[in-house]
Amino acid sequence: MTETRRGGTATRRSTGAPERHGPIGTQREKESGESSEGPGRAVAEGHEAAVLLSESRASVDPELRSAIASLPESMRRIALYHFGW
């Protein structure tokens, strides 16, 4: 919440973000790496995410590289640096 002063009184205005009513970090009750089905399920979900990321890179990288190749040399060098290539 943010406060704005009008006259001698402060009014509160919503920022759109939900308010926290407890200490940060209390939302988690389970151990790290555990899901509702147990610790094995989180590992499987992590593997699935890695596969999805790999497939996404395989489809996006060629187009991205060709777009970067069309840039002027000075801009291309900067773009390659920022993508870690």
Secondary structure, DSSP 8 states (H G I E B T S, - for coil): -EEEEETTEEEEE--SS----S-TT-S--S-TT-BTTBHHHHHHHHHHHHHHHHHHHHHHHHHHHHHHHTS-HHHHHHHHHHHT-
